[in-house]
């Protein structure tokens, strides 16, 4: 194998090491990014839906309470009636979104519990709007139904918050493992790179030094004195070749004279 080929192979191997390390790091970083994105996609949306449902439940209760116990002015009644209908629409829309975003174990049961509690809460609300509220119906049935629906939303919210915390710890653990793995791979690559950086200059230097030594010995055998004023093996080798060339030229000249 020629020296040029060896250098090409060595430099190509170093390039491969750098490229492989970059690819490995890129895949690990992308994996962490996917984990973080998964946390947002799977759980953050559920937290938003729960917040919307809690606000909507409170506004629905405010609308019912104000229409039952508040002023009988038309404008005021229309305002709270609109608040109730808007909040109802918001809650049902968020509940529908949450049903399509069930990702955790046990979340489906909590959503079904919320659906049942909300239906009871809504039916009592509509009954109060149609017939009016007695103290027994309002305090004994309506407010407990409101509390049950709200508690069901909180269960879903807490479940997703715990999932975010758990996945965040898992992602942090994976990040630590990734750093350790990258450190090991990086150390191996550094050792290989150090070996090649040490081997090739050493190989080239030794080869050149050996050739320079042999050329010097060859010149001395042929009676050519060589003064070395440098430690540069390449310069010594070049000087040896020049002296040898001069010697051969003289010998050729002598041969031509003898022939004449």
Secondary structure, DSSP 8 states (H G I E B T S, - for coil): --HHHHHHHHHHHHHHHHHHHHHHHHHHHHHHHHHHHHHIIIIIHHHHHHHHHHHHHHHHHHHHHHHHHS---HHHHHHHHHHHHHHHHHHHHHHHHHHTT--STTHHHHHHHHHHHHHHHHHHHHHHHHH---HHIIIIIIHHHHHHHHHHHHHHHHHHHHHHHHHHHHHHHHHHHHHHHHHHHHHHHHHHHHHHHHHHHHHHHHHHHHHHHHHHHHHHHTT---------HHHHHHHHHHHHHHHHHHHHHHHHHHH-
